[in-house]
């Protein structure tokens, strides 16, 4: 059975593939804090944490007021859009990735704002627990992801 992916999910896939080429492990739809859900969180080979917000259309960007709350949860924050997106709508002081369903390219590196050690520990733990639970559910589809 095949699943049809939405435009934002296709961007997530391409971003994750691209960041994997730099040694990052990625998780889609991670919740760093109540009321927030990041599109892609990437954990780098040196423990760095990047968050990528995927925008599938100008309307998707202009209707989102939560993205600024994601910045404090990462060392670097990026927007990912497709090649037809009018990038002049995006804040010039954030990173930019142009992507499609199969890959991407970092066209503007995000500024670095190192996380405090306590916040980094929380994020790495959320990453690990989320990844482990998702893997467990894949292996045991009858298990509820939030219960042991």
Secondary structure, 3 states (H helix, E strand, C coil): CCCCCCHHHHHHHHHHHHHHCCCCEEEEEECCCCCCCEEEEEECCCCCEEEEEECCCHHHHHCCCCHHHHHHHCCEEEEEECCCCCHHHCCCCCEEEEEECCEEEEEECCCCCCCCHHHHHHHHHHHHHHHHHHHHHHHCCCCCCCCC
